[in-house]
Amino acid sequence: MTKSELIAQLAAANPHLRQPDVELIVGTIFNEITAALARGDRVELRGFGAFSAKAREARTGRNPRTGEAVEVSSKAVPYFKPGKELRERVNGGPLQAPKRAPRAVPAP
């Protein structure tokens, strides 16, 4: 699904919102996630997953065409870790209510 398909689907599912408003909402969410990652913050969306930036050390790489050694500088790369609910839904498992400890029943 592309960003424009997401916007179209959200606009269709929410007829009380105008498409330009949905575009603004989706754009704002993506911009805020991007800005938080650029600041080095972590963004956690419960039930969906967590976005963070991981640091990669400088290293010596290889040019695949020539085999020549190339220095690769250190950098931060975005990382997404899916939440438990998202993993279960993707794998076709049923969504279950959180498990609770059994209640003690007093003896008669």
Secondary structure, DSSP 8 states (H G I E B T S, - for coil): --HHHHHHHHHHH-TTS-HHHHHHHHHHHHHHHHHHHHHT--EEETTTEEEEEEEE--EEEE-TTT--EEEE--EEEEEEEE-HHHHHHHTT----------------
